[in-house]
Amino acid sequence: EVLIPHWNRASGLRGALDSLRLQTLPASTCVVDNGSTDETGTMLASDYPEVRVVHLPRNLGFGAALNRGVQTSRARIVVFLNNDAVADARFLERLATRQAETAAEMVPGCLRSPDGRIESLGVEVDSSLNAYDAYNGQPFEDGFSAPAPLGPTGGAGAYLRDAFESVGGFDETLFAYLEDVDLAIRMRLAGLRCAAAPDAFVWHRHSATLGARSARKNELLGFGRGYLLWKFGGGLSKTQRLTAALGDCVVYAGKAVVDRNLCAVRGR
């Protein structure tokens, strides 16, 4: 089952749902609506009657919405998809094939930018627990293979539902951003496996919901960064901690200059 967390921006959701209707491997779809106040509800009822909808009373956040969707799903495999992503026709088929080949509990798909390059083939962390998108900015080539990253990005990836639930799903302390990194770390620590499916791709408009340089996004990223260090950073060496602190200072200073806000620092 495909699970799409959603909040307003019904027009973008329409593109995602239309692409799922064209899949070579049909699957049920569930939209978890985070209390949208636009025409989302009317659109889903009139134009997409086949879509299962979970209505939440307010915006609980990205991970919390997906947790509610998984809790109401009976599918063996759940696929998470951003509401501003348009899936290639073989997206689900290739995710399912890769999972069957490897028996991996996590299978990252590939987010592609409008220019065709790779936006993300899953999430990674460096030795200072700094998170980044695997293969970001690299050219996409048909048939290329890639080592498995830490785990899928929340915008395009498949999970065995039982494995997802075995680690408690997403940590709802994280409202949005880095919740997929936190989940990947916990699943890997539990001994669960990841196998990338580079040829399972979706077209994605980066940060369409909050905006790439918005104050709110910077605040959430700052909070998430600090939270991951607090949660998993106990084993970092003094050198790694210093590297993390220096790197964060550079990033936050850059955001202050380029984005003209200090919300990343406030979030941290």
Disulfide bonds with the S-S distance in Angstrom:
none
